[in-house]
Amino acid sequence: MASVGPSTASTQPALPSGPAVFKTIPYAFILPEIICGTWVWIFVAATSVSLPLLQGWVMYVSLTSCLISLLLLLSYLIGFHKNSENWKVLDSLYHGATAILYLSAAVLQANATITSEFGPNSPLYYQLNCVASFFAFLTAFLYILHAFSIYYQ
């Protein structure tokens, strides 16, 4: 008779691959991060970047994080991680750093929104900047959720 002892199986959940990425928290946040970040870039670009020092940083952060997040999503979809625990660390560090950068970009975009209220082309650019600010804060919130939810898996 075999003795029944503690299981030697790993208690860590496997990293998702393929379509399971879209059903697993926190990895399901990647696609909304990309979509909302793309909207930030589109709305800021539609204002003709009237404040290049402020909105240039916003565009840089949004475009760079969209591209890196897209590469990360594709690597999860094709299973490039091979279920390595190092990917959790990489994912957490990337999303934590990007959350901080996006929060700084969202604050600068809010400042650009306030500044554009009484400028030339005031109603249109102000409305576009308002929407860009909303999506910048939403995207920052998504990155924060992603970074912290890795610890609660």
Summary of the structure (lengths in Angstrom):
residues: 153
radius of gyration: 19.5
end to end distance: 36.3
largest distance: 85.1
contacts: 448
relative contact order: 0.18
helix: 76%
strand: 0%
